Amino acid sequence: MKTPIIIFCFLILSGCATTISDVDNYVGADQPKEYKIGYKEGCDSGYRDASNFYYKFKKDVRKYSQDDFYRQGWNDGHLSCFTSYNQPTY
């Protein structure tokens, strides 16, 4: 009886992280690698800031200050995921 519950919990929690494959679907596979990494981390951080505590806030401060692609990806991902999580339901 415990096994199905453990598997179910694992499946639920494993879905709570943005993957590079997700990023490819959102913004296109042709984006630079650093942009995609930034977008992924920004998206997870956006969900966290929107009060979804299954996600973790992550921002590489050094990359953010030095890498334009990472910074733009992080900002885009954060805004997109924060906004989508806070959409009103009617």
Stockholm file with secondary structure:
# STOCKHOLM 1.0

chainA/1-90         MKTPIIIFCFLILSGCATTISDVDNYVGADQPKEYKIGYKEGCDSGYRDASNFYYKFKKDVRKYSQDDFYRQGWNDGHLSCFTSYNQPTY
#=GR chainA/1-90 SS CHHHHHHHHHHHHHTSSCCHHHHHHHHCTTSCHHHHHHHHHHHHHHHHHTTCTTSCCCCCHHHHHHCHHHHHHHHHHHHHHHHHHTCCCC
#=GC SS_cons        CHHHHHHHHHHHHHTSSCCHHHHHHHHCTTSCHHHHHHHHHHHHHHHHHTTCTTSCCCCCHHHHHHCHHHHHHHHHHHHHHHHHHTCCCC
//
